[in-house]
C-alpha cells in the first residue's frame, strides 16, 4: 500500500504529521510548564499570606484584642479576593472569626478542596498553642489561566492549519508539472513517436527533469528506426537459418531412416535365410526319396507340408514385425517395459547366434509404462547392434550384452551393458554428433545421433554412456513419461 502512494502525498502527509506532532508536543510542554509555574507561584503566595498573618493573630489573642483581630482579618479578606473561606478557632474549638464566600465547584459539582490549608496559632514566646485557622483559596485564577492557555493553543493550531493548507497548495502546484509529465510518459509509445513535449522554461529541478526526459525521448526515437531495421534483418536471418536447420534435420532423418532400413533388410535376409534353407531341404528330401524309388507315405508328406507351412507362417510373422517397426506412432501405449526390450532383442538374435554372445534381458519385476513402442525399440535396437559390433575383431571370453531396467518415481532407466572393446574417452565426447562413426566406411554416424533426438523429443529424457576396459554401458533415461 505504501509503495503505491505517490511521492506528493507522502511529502504532504509527512509534513502534516511532523508539524502536528511538533506543535502538539511543544504546546503540551509549554502549557504544562505554565500551569506548574502558576501553581507554584500561587502556593508561594498563599504560604506567604498564612505565615504573615499567623504571628499577628497570635499576638492579638495573647493580648486579648479580639476586636483588633476582627478588624485585621476583615482587612485581610478584602485584600485577598481569591480567599473563599476563613475560620479562626481557639483551643476550645470556639469560633472567634469566620468568613465564607461562594465556593468554587469543579466539573462534578463538588467544592474544590485542593487549595485548603490549616495552621496552628502558637505564642512566639511561650510556644503555647492559642488556636487554629482554616483557609481555602479559590482556583478561579487557575481556571482562567487554563482557559487562556486552551484559547492560545487553539489559535496556534488554527494558524498552523492555515499554514499547512498554504504549504499543500504550493506543493501541489509544484507537482502539477511532474504529474503532466508522468501522464505524457505513460501514454508514450516509441513505435508511434507520440510524445510531443515542448522545452520547459523552468530552471529548477522540475525543469531539469522535464528537459532531460525530452532529450532522452528524442534519442530513443532516433534509435528506434535503426532498431526496427536491425530486428527485421535479424528476423529474416533467423527465418532463413531456421529453414536451413529444418532442411538439414529432414535430410539427417531421411538418411537415418535409410541406414536403418538397410540394417533391417540385412536382418530380414539373415532372418529368412535359415527358414528358406529348411524349406528347400524338406522339399529336396521328398524329391530325393522319390528319385531313389523310396515310398513316401501320406503321413511323411503331411508332416513335411506342415513343417513347410509353419516355416512360411514364421516368415510372414517376421515381415509383420518389421512393418510394425517402421510404422510411426502418434499415441503412447501402455506396455510392460520388458516386452519392449524383447521386441528389440528378437531383431538382433540372428546376429549373435554364430558369435557366442550372451544376449539376454535381466528382469526383476514387471514395470508398466506408457511409451511410443516403435520409437523406443528403434533406440534400443540401435544400441544393442552397436554393442554386438564392439566384439568384431576383439577377443573376449564369455561375451555378453545384457539389458535391465531400474525405476525411480517417474523416471525409468534402461541399461544396455556389454564387455566388448569399449569406447575411448575422446570418442565418447563426440558419440552423439551427426555423421560421427567409429565403424569407418561401414557406419553412417546417424544411429546414436537420431537415438538421442528421439529420446529427447519423444520421451523428454537423454542417453548417457560410460566406458572402461571391461566394456561399455548405455543408460536410456526416460523422464516425464507420456501418459496414455
C-alpha positions as semicolon CSV with decimal commas, in nm:
position;residue;x (nm);y (nm);z (nm)
1;X;0,000;0,000;0,000
2;X;0,288;0,240;0,089
3;X;0,466;0,166;-0,241
4;X;0,154;0,268;-0,437
5;X;0,131;0,606;-0,259
6;X;0,258;0,898;-0,465
7;X;0,563;1,097;-0,356
8;X;0,348;1,410;-0,341
9;X;0,110;1,254;-0,091
10;X;0,400;1,110;0,109
11;X;0,558;1,455;0,138
12;X;0,231;1,620;0,238
13;X;0,147;1,353;0,494
14;X;0,499;1,363;0,636
15;X;0,498;1,742;0,674
16;X;0,147;1,747;0,824
17;X;0,225;1,466;1,066
18;X;0,559;1,620;1,164
19;X;0,405;1,964;1,215
20;X;0,114;1,833;1,420
21;X;0,345;1,627;1,639
22;X;0,592;1,911;1,693
23;X;0,321;2,169;1,767
24;X;0,133;1,931;1,994
25;X;0,441;1,834;2,193
26;X;0,555;2,195;2,217
27;X;0,214;2,321;2,332
28;X;0,180;2,038;2,581
29;X;0,520;2,109;2,734
30;X;0,460;2,485;2,738
31;X;0,112;2,450;2,887
32;X;0,233;2,203;3,145
33;X;0,524;2,426;3,245
34;X;0,300;2,734;3,260
35;X;0,043;2,564;3,481
36;X;0,309;2,422;3,709
37;X;0,473;2,762;3,747
38;X;0,136;2,921;3,817
39;X;0,054;2,658;4,079
40;X;0,394;2,703;4,240
41;X;0,354;3,082;4,245
42;X;0,003;3,054;4,385
43;X;0,117;2,821;4,660
44;X;0,408;3,051;4,749
45;X;0,168;3,347;4,773
46;X;-0,075;3,153;4,994
47;X;0,206;3,031;5,220
48;X;0,337;3,384;5,249
49;X;-0,007;3,517;5,344
50;X;-0,058;3,249;5,612
51;X;0,292;3,294;5,754
52;X;0,236;3,671;5,764
53;X;-0,100;3,680;5,943
54;X;-0,029;3,396;6,190
55;X;0,209;3,596;6,421
56;X;-0,026;3,897;6,425
57;X;-0,329;3,682;6,512
58;X;-0,125;3,510;6,787
59;X;-0,023;3,847;6,933
60;X;-0,383;3,981;6,931
61;X;-0,509;3,665;7,102
62;X;-0,233;3,685;7,366
63;X;-0,321;4,046;7,440
64;X;-0,695;3,976;7,433
65;X;-0,757;4,212;7,147
66;X;-1,047;4,028;6,991
67;X;-1,187;4,337;6,816
68;X;-0,845;4,406;6,663
69;X;-0,839;4,050;6,525
70;X;-1,184;4,102;6,378
71;X;-1,083;4,424;6,207
72;X;-0,749;4,283;6,092
73;X;-0,897;3,967;5,946
74;X;-1,166;4,171;5,775
75;X;-0,893;4,372;5,602
76;X;-0,718;4,051;5,502
77;X;-1,036;3,911;5,346
78;X;-1,096;4,232;5,148
79;X;-0,738;4,241;5,020
80;X;-0,741;3,875;4,904
81;X;-1,026;3,828;4,659
82;X;-0,934;3,464;4,600
83;X;-1,000;3,375;4,965
84;X;-1,320;3,169;4,977
85;X;-1,319;3,052;5,338
86;X;-1,151;3,170;5,660
87;X;-1,213;3,038;6,010
88;X;-1,038;3,117;6,343
89;X;-1,093;2,897;6,647
90;X;-0,945;2,898;6,995
91;X;-0,807;2,594;7,173
92;X;-1,157;2,508;7,294
93;X;-1,282;2,496;6,935
94;X;-1,481;2,817;6,983
95;X;-1,512;3,014;6,661
96;X;-1,353;3,355;6,701
97;X;-1,390;3,462;6,336
98;X;-1,541;3,315;6,022
99;X;-1,578;3,417;5,660
100;X;-1,740;3,230;5,374
101;X;-1,763;3,319;5,008
102;X;-1,939;3,131;4,725
103;X;-1,714;2,823;4,697
104;X;-1,560;2,720;4,364
105;X;-1,703;2,398;4,230
106;X;-1,530;2,160;3,998
107;X;-1,680;1,995;3,688
108;X;-1,851;1,732;3,901
109;X;-2,031;1,994;4,112
110;X;-1,812;1,931;4,419
111;X;-1,634;2,204;4,616
112;X;-1,265;2,213;4,525
113;X;-1,065;2,140;4,839
114;X;-0,724;2,127;4,677
115;X;-0,637;2,480;4,798
116;X;-0,735;2,429;5,164
117;X;-0,489;2,498;5,448
118;X;-0,484;2,452;5,828
119;X;-0,240;2,636;6,057
120;X;-0,191;2,632;6,431
121;X;-0,169;2,966;6,620
122;X;0,129;2,945;6,854
123;X;0,256;3,202;7,106
124;X;0,601;3,303;6,990
125;X;0,729;3,346;7,349
126;X;0,575;3,054;7,538
127;X;0,528;2,827;7,239
128;X;0,177;2,761;7,368
129;X;-0,094;2,682;7,111
130;X;-0,353;2,958;7,112
131;X;-0,586;2,844;6,835
132;X;-0,627;2,715;6,478
133;X;-0,703;2,881;6,145
134;X;-0,858;2,707;5,839
135;X;-0,837;2,867;5,496
136;X;-0,948;2,775;5,148
137;X;-0,846;2,970;4,836
138;X;-1,035;2,987;4,510
139;X;-0,887;2,828;4,192
140;X;-1,062;3,082;3,974
141;X;-0,732;3,227;3,859
142;X;-0,609;2,878;3,775
143;X;-0,921;2,814;3,567
144;X;-0,877;3,147;3,390
145;X;-0,514;3,069;3,310
146;X;-0,608;2,724;3,184
147;X;-0,886;2,861;2,962
148;X;-0,649;3,125;2,829
149;X;-0,393;2,857;2,760
150;X;-0,654;2,649;2,572
151;X;-0,753;2,953;2,366
152;X;-0,388;3,016;2,281
153;X;-0,339;2,650;2,183
154;X;-0,643;2,655;1,956
155;X;-0,521;2,977;1,796
156;X;-0,179;2,825;1,732
157;X;-0,337;2,512;1,581
158;X;-0,561;2,728;1,362
159;X;-0,264;2,929;1,237
160;X;-0,069;2,604;1,182
161;X;-0,361;2,455;0,988
162;X;-0,381;2,763;0,766
163;X;-0,008;2,750;0,701
164;X;-0,029;2,378;0,619
165;X;-0,307;2,446;0,369
166;X;-0,090;2,709;0,203
167;X;0,202;2,468;0,203
168;X;-0,009;2,188;0,047
169;X;-0,131;2,426;-0,223
170;X;0,229;2,519;-0,303
171;X;0,339;2,153;-0,308
172;X;0,052;2,054;-0,539
173;X;0,135;2,341;-0,768
174;X;0,498;2,229;-0,783
175;X;0,400;1,869;-0,856
176;X;0,148;1,963;-1,123
177;X;0,413;1,980;-1,394
178;X;0,555;1,645;-1,281
179;X;0,208;1,488;-1,298
180;X;0,157;1,620;-1,650
181;X;0,499;1,486;-1,747
182;X;0,409;1,147;-1,596
183;X;0,084;1,139;-1,794
184;X;0,276;1,208;-2,116
185;X;0,524;0,931;-2,040
186;X;0,254;0,674;-1,958
187;X;0,089;0,734;-2,296
188;X;0,420;0,736;-2,482
189;X;0,471;0,465;-2,746
190;X;0,814;0,461;-2,917
191;X;0,663;0,297;-3,224
192;X;0,409;0,578;-3,265
193;X;0,651;0,852;-3,157
194;X;0,355;1,028;-2,992
195;X;0,538;1,219;-2,717
196;X;0,524;1,590;-2,802
197;X;0,698;1,783;-2,526
198;X;0,790;2,148;-2,556
199;X;1,104;2,264;-2,375
200;X;1,030;2,375;-2,019
201;X;1,115;2,739;-1,928
202;X;1,163;2,643;-1,563
203;X;1,521;2,643;-1,435
204;X;1,459;2,445;-1,117
205;X;1,481;2,068;-1,066
206;X;1,139;2,009;-1,228
207;X;1,252;2,194;-1,540
208;X;1,576;1,995;-1,549
209;X;1,382;1,666;-1,525
210;X;1,138;1,779;-1,796
211;X;1,412;1,880;-2,042
212;X;1,621;1,571;-1,962
213;X;1,327;1,341;-2,039
214;X;1,260;1,533;-2,361
215;X;1,620;1,484;-2,471
216;X;1,609;1,116;-2,373
217;X;1,289;1,056;-2,574
218;X;1,443;1,224;-2,876
219;X;1,739;0,987;-2,852
220;X;1,506;0,689;-2,816
221;X;1,314;0,796;-3,125
222;X;1,637;0,846;-3,318
223;X;1,747;0,489;-3,240
224;X;1,404;0,327;-3,274
225;X;1,419;0,321;-3,654
226;X;1,767;0,167;-3,650
227;X;1,649;-0,097;-3,404
228;X;1,346;-0,178;-3,620
229;X;1,568;-0,221;-3,924
230;X;1,808;-0,440;-3,726
231;X;1,519;-0,650;-3,592
232;X;1,377;-0,702;-3,938
233;X;1,721;-0,803;-4,067
234;X;1,772;-1,042;-3,774
235;X;1,424;-1,188;-3,822
236;X;1,497;-1,259;-4,187
237;X;1,828;-1,421;-4,093
238;X;1,663;-1,630;-3,822
239;X;1,388;-1,744;-4,058
240;X;1,645;-1,836;-4,323
241;X;1,859;-2,019;-4,069
242;X;1,553;-2,199;-3,930
243;X;1,459;-2,318;-4,278
244;X;1,815;-2,441;-4,331
245;X;1,815;-2,626;-3,998
246;X;1,475;-2,784;-4,072
247;X;1,600;-2,892;-4,414
248;X;1,920;-3,028;-4,261
249;X;1,721;-3,212;-3,993
250;X;1,495;-3,362;-4,259
251;X;1,800;-3,479;-4,454
252;X;1,950;-3,633;-4,140
253;X;1,621;-3,804;-4,060
254;X;1,590;-3,941;-4,413
255;X;1,950;-4,064;-4,411
256;X;1,895;-4,221;-4,071
257;X;1,585;-4,400;-4,194
258;X;1,769;-4,521;-4,499
259;X;2,052;-4,650;-4,283
260;X;1,807;-4,822;-4,050
261;X;1,619;-4,971;-4,345
262;X;1,949;-5,106;-4,481
263;X;2,024;-5,269;-4,148
264;X;1,671;-5,406;-4,133
265;X;1,695;-5,553;-4,484
266;X;2,015;-5,729;-4,379
267;X;1,836;-5,859;-4,071
268;X;1,539;-5,976;-4,279
269;X;1,774;-6,153;-4,520
270;X;1,955;-6,319;-4,231
271;X;1,623;-6,399;-4,060
272;X;1,485;-6,560;-4,376
273;X;1,799;-6,749;-4,482
274;X;1,765;-7,033;-4,234
275;X;1,384;-7,087;-4,280
276;X;1,423;-7,085;-4,661
277;X;1,707;-7,335;-4,635
278;X;1,485;-7,552;-4,419
279;X;1,201;-7,540;-4,675
280;X;1,444;-7,620;-4,959
281;X;1,592;-7,908;-4,762
282;X;1,248;-8,057;-4,682
283;X;1,138;-8,039;-5,047
284;X;1,474;-8,185;-5,163
285;X;1,438;-8,476;-4,920
286;X;1,099;-8,566;-5,072
287;X;1,232;-8,538;-5,428
288;X;1,543;-8,745;-5,350
289;X;1,330;-9,012;-5,182
290;X;1,108;-9,036;-5,491
291;X;1,412;-9,041;-5,723
292;X;1,558;-9,329;-5,523
293;X;1,231;-9,513;-5,556
294;X;1,154;-9,496;-5,191
295;X;0,793;-9,499;-5,095
296;X;0,684;-9,175;-4,932
297;X;0,377;-9,239;-4,726
298;X;0,099;-8,990;-4,674
299;X;0,199;-8,920;-4,313
300;X;0,551;-8,815;-4,421
301;X;0,407;-8,582;-4,685
302;X;0,167;-8,426;-4,435
303;X;0,447;-8,378;-4,179
304;X;0,669;-8,219;-4,443
305;X;0,390;-7,990;-4,566
306;X;0,304;-7,891;-4,206
307;X;0,666;-7,804;-4,134
308;X;0,683;-7,602;-4,458
309;X;0,355;-7,425;-4,362
310;X;0,486;-7,343;-4,013
311;X;0,805;-7,205;-4,162
312;X;0,607;-6,987;-4,407
313;X;0,395;-6,855;-4,116
314;X;0,718;-6,769;-3,932
315;X;0,841;-6,578;-4,240
316;X;0,508;-6,393;-4,259
317;X;0,526;-6,301;-3,889
318;X;0,877;-6,169;-3,944
319;X;0,752;-5,938;-4,222
320;X;0,469;-5,816;-3,994
321;X;0,716;-5,739;-3,714
322;X;0,931;-5,529;-3,946
323;X;0,627;-5,348;-4,088
324;X;0,513;-5,261;-3,735
325;X;0,865;-5,141;-3,654
326;X;0,861;-4,887;-3,939
327;X;0,507;-4,762;-3,863
328;X;0,524;-4,422;-3,684
329;X;0,325;-4,398;-3,360
330;X;0,110;-4,097;-3,269
331;X;-0,009;-4,209;-2,927
332;X;0,155;-4,382;-2,635
333;X;0,078;-4,743;-2,548
334;X;0,072;-4,895;-2,202
335;X;0,301;-5,198;-2,202
336;X;0,529;-5,396;-1,975
337;X;0,874;-5,249;-2,043
338;X;1,049;-5,588;-2,076
339;X;0,821;-5,671;-2,371
340;X;0,965;-5,368;-2,548
341;X;1,317;-5,490;-2,473
342;X;1,225;-5,835;-2,605
343;X;1,099;-5,689;-2,934
344;X;1,437;-5,524;-2,986
345;X;1,628;-5,834;-2,881
346;X;1,427;-6,054;-3,121
347;X;1,554;-5,845;-3,414
348;X;1,914;-5,885;-3,301
349;X;1,909;-6,257;-3,211
350;X;2,015;-6,376;-3,562
351;X;2,333;-6,164;-3,536
352;X;2,453;-6,328;-3,214
353;X;2,368;-6,693;-3,289
354;X;2,704;-6,760;-3,456
355;X;2,915;-6,528;-3,236
356;X;2,873;-6,692;-2,894
357;X;2,740;-6,372;-2,744
358;X;2,509;-6,400;-2,444
359;X;2,228;-6,158;-2,537
360;X;1,962;-6,156;-2,268
361;X;1,723;-5,947;-2,058
362;X;1,761;-5,946;-1,679
363;X;1,420;-5,897;-1,522
364;X;1,342;-5,845;-1,153
365;X;0,976;-5,736;-1,169
366;X;0,703;-5,618;-1,407
367;X;0,714;-5,245;-1,483
368;X;0,429;-5,095;-1,682
369;X;0,480;-4,767;-1,865
370;X;0,320;-4,552;-2,134
371;X;0,563;-4,520;-2,426
372;X;0,593;-4,490;-2,803
373;X;0,684;-4,855;-2,858
374;X;0,835;-4,845;-3,209
375;X;1,049;-4,539;-3,138
376;X;1,185;-4,693;-2,817
377;X;1,250;-5,026;-2,993
378;X;1,447;-4,840;-3,263
379;X;1,668;-4,671;-3,000
380;X;1,728;-4,993;-2,801
381;X;1,798;-5,199;-3,116
382;X;2,049;-4,941;-3,241
383;X;2,243;-4,951;-2,913
384;X;2,226;-5,334;-2,899
385;X;2,363;-5,355;-3,256
386;X;2,648;-5,120;-3,159
387;X;2,721;-5,344;-2,859
388;X;2,735;-5,650;-3,087
389;X;2,965;-5,462;-3,327
390;X;3,205;-5,390;-3,038
391;X;3,307;-5,760;-3,041
392;X;3,417;-5,754;-3,406
393;X;3,792;-5,824;-3,417
394;X;3,803;-5,830;-3,036
395;X;3,871;-6,146;-2,842
396;X;3,691;-6,182;-2,511
397;X;3,579;-6,482;-2,311
398;X;3,217;-6,505;-2,202
399;X;3,091;-6,232;-2,433
400;X;2,766;-6,076;-2,324
401;X;2,515;-5,799;-2,393
402;X;2,271;-5,761;-2,103
403;X;1,964;-5,540;-2,070
404;X;1,790;-5,446;-1,743
405;X;1,564;-5,171;-1,609
406;X;1,557;-4,952;-1,294
407;X;1,262;-4,741;-1,182
408;X;1,261;-4,432;-0,960
409;X;0,927;-4,245;-0,921
410;X;0,855;-4,100;-1,271
411;X;1,199;-4,182;-1,405
412;X;1,283;-4,503;-1,593
413;X;1,642;-4,608;-1,671
414;X;1,715;-4,877;-1,930
415;X;2,070;-5,018;-1,903
416;X;2,241;-5,186;-2,201
417;X;2,581;-5,317;-2,094
418;X;2,845;-5,524;-2,272
419;X;3,202;-5,644;-2,214
420;X;3,323;-5,552;-2,561
421;X;3,617;-5,332;-2,660
422;X;3,466;-5,022;-2,501
423;X;3,475;-4,660;-2,621
424;X;3,769;-4,422;-2,588
425;X;3,720;-4,105;-2,386
426;X;3,790;-3,897;-2,694
427;X;3,512;-4,070;-2,890
428;X;3,260;-4,051;-2,602
429;X;3,254;-3,671;-2,628
430;X;3,164;-3,696;-2,999
431;X;2,943;-4,004;-2,980
432;X;2,609;-3,825;-3,032
433;X;2,725;-3,584;-3,302
434;X;2,579;-3,633;-3,653
435;X;2,795;-3,827;-3,903
436;X;3,043;-3,933;-3,634
437;X;3,114;-4,308;-3,652
438;X;3,374;-4,547;-3,513
439;X;3,296;-4,805;-3,787
440;X;3,473;-4,622;-4,068
441;X;3,304;-4,665;-4,406
442;X;3,059;-4,917;-4,263
443;X;2,889;-4,660;-4,039
444;X;2,666;-4,362;-4,122
445;X;2,717;-4,180;-3,792
446;X;2,343;-4,121;-3,760
447;X;2,231;-4,405;-3,535
448;X;2,320;-4,262;-3,192
449;X;2,251;-3,905;-3,308
450;X;1,893;-3,992;-3,406
451;X;1,851;-4,212;-3,098
452;X;1,940;-3,918;-2,875
453;X;1,698;-3,694;-3,065
454;X;1,415;-3,947;-3,028
455;X;1,471;-3,982;-2,651
456;X;1,491;-3,604;-2,604
457;X;1,187;-3,511;-2,814
458;X;0,955;-3,808;-2,764
459;X;1,040;-3,905;-2,404
460;X;1,182;-3,584;-2,254
461;X;1,492;-3,777;-2,148
462;X;1,852;-3,839;-2,251
463;X;2,110;-4,113;-2,319
464;X;2,425;-4,137;-2,106
465;X;2,723;-4,362;-2,166
466;X;3,009;-4,489;-1,952
467;X;3,304;-4,698;-2,072
468;X;3,610;-4,877;-1,938
469;X;3,842;-5,163;-2,034
470;X;3,569;-5,401;-1,917
471;X;3,318;-5,275;-2,175
472;X;3,056;-5,004;-2,221
473;X;2,722;-4,922;-2,063
474;X;2,446;-4,711;-2,221
475;X;2,173;-4,569;-1,993
476;X;1,849;-4,457;-2,157
477;X;1,686;-4,220;-1,908
478;X;1,315;-4,155;-1,971
479;X;1,177;-3,870;-1,762
480;X;0,827;-3,726;-1,770
481;X;0,697;-4,049;-1,923
482;X;0,400;-3,961;-2,156
483;X;0,060;-4,067;-2,026
484;X;-0,168;-4,288;-2,228
